[in-house]
Amino acid sequence: MYAETLRTFYDYVQDSAKYNLDLIRGEDPRSFTRYRQISVTDLIYQMLNRKGGSQWSDIMDFYQNLGKQQPVTKTAFYLARKKFNPEAIRVMSNEFIANFYDNEADSFKKWNGNLVLAVDGSKITLPDTNENASIFGRINSSTNPIKNQSTPVGGLLSTLHDCLNNTFLDVQFGPCKTSEQTYAAQHIETYCESYLEKAIFTFDRGYPSMRLIDQLTEKKQFFLFRVSKVFLKSYMDQVPDGEERILEVKLDRLMTNMHRNDLQFRQHLMNTSYRLRFTKIRIGKEEQGEDSIEYLISNLPMEEYTIEDLKELYHLRWAIETSYNRLKNRMKLEDFSGFKAKIIYQDIYADIWLYNLISLKIIEMNDNLPLEQKQEGEYGIKRNFNKAVGIMKKMFIKTLVMMENENIENSALQVIEENLMNNVVWIKKDRTYSRKRTTTPSAMSYKKSY
């Protein structure tokens, strides 16, 4: 398929750490000018190799895997991490995955010739300190299922997810009150700047806005929004249940009133016509016996994509929910290395990078050693992502160390590949789940250090 994933990562980090050194230093140009015992690459590797144990045990385990004697104290190590600009991890992670899509475009799965992307956000529970509360805010009490419990400190993680290839193409993180639509606009801009492939962007009901529709239209990207029945209501009301229409949308002053603080964009909306596809899909019956209707707005051509295609496309979007579940519950995203904001940002961006590495490694294995699927029957098989997380965390650093000497047979890499090859999971067709609100809040980090 392409050059071995972890070798590509190793080579990329060696070059990128030097190229992005100014970004890594952030606001302090003197950082990492005298560090010889703790290298920039060591810090990157340790961020990705975080196992969720105590800081001391994580550092000891890290240097043991490197085959080095621990050169500094725990405090000195985390003082070095505090000097590392987390934005550099985000930029490097995004660039790394974009390079794969650029160089190996034909190797990634597509739906009707297009990548299927989902934009969604998730609240992340953070260490409860006054400093974090002032930076990120507290999660709304309506989302806290336990009565009489204080609302947790939290941030908003927003990602652009490739639903068919199980990769994150962009990540944004910040205060929990940040507008998800604002992050969505940044995801669209990042994708159009970094990727050549035309894509289909899919959004849930919290995202529909004329600003995003206008942005995607100007960027010549496909989109599918699940909307409430009141969004562009005068147009949606023209469509009978179970049917669809192509309508020319023209907005007047009343319909653009929400943009009155941005007169230039409001004027642009009132002078632009949007050719949109309005679809009402029957998905079952309500408790009262009435039809349950989902409302969709898209720009996908009706002659190429049927109503059934739109239903399938929106169903594909569920993959981003699975990925968030893996990040939080399998990769222990919320078990942070420390409680400082800089460390939190680093851990989140590093976990996204590691997630992509695992997904790329599985794609590589599927390409080189495809699984033999049953011709008949109810079940298919795929490689077990959850097992892959544990395998990578255990063998990741050892593999990179051995890559420093090309003459050494990389037994750690063999262990990774043998485990990925042998650990498979059954897939039941047409399995669906109803959403359930958790009865307990997410795990929180109580580490009291940097």
FENHU-V295184 format. One line per field, one symbol per residue. ss: DSSP state (~ for helix, > for strand, _ for the rest). psi: psi as a letter, one per 20 degrees, with the letter a starting at -180 (. if undefined). A space follows every 50 residues. Layout:
ss->???
psi->???
This chain:
ss->____~~~~~~~~~~~~~~~_~~~~~______________~~~~~~~~~__ ____~~~~~~~~~~~~_______~~~~~~~~~___~~~~~~~~~~~~~~~ ~~~_~~~___>__>>>>>>>>>>>>____~~~~~~~_>__~~~_______ __>>>>>>>>>>____>>>>>>>>>____~~~~~~~~~~~~~~~____>> >>>______~~~~~~~~~___>>>>>>_____~~~~_______>>>>>>> ______~~~___~~~~~~~~__>>>>>>>>>>>>>_____>>>>>>>>__ ______~~~~~~~~~~__~~~~~~~~~~~~__________~~~~~~~~~~ ~~~~~~~~~~~~~~~~~~__________>>>>>_~~~~~~~~~~~~~~~~ ~~~_______~~~~~~~~~~~~_>>>>>______________________
psi->frqpghgggghghgghhghkggghhciniiqkhiohhorghgggghghjp ijaqgghggghghghikqpoirrgghghhghhioohhhgggggghghhhg hghlhiiqqrokjqqoqpprrpppprpnqhghhhghaqpphhioipqjpq pqpqroppqopohhilqpiqpqqaqijqphhghghhggggghhiqhpqro pqqaiihpqhggggghghilqqqopprriiplghghiipqpjaqqpqopp pahgijhikiinhghghggijpppoqoppoppjbqrhiiqpppqpqprkp phihorhhghggghhhhhhhgghhgggghgilhjnqhaiqhghggggghh hgghghggghhgggghghmqqoqqhrrhqrqrqogghhghgghhigghgh ghihoiippnhghhgghhghhhorqqppqkpqqqpppqiqrqqqpjpmb.
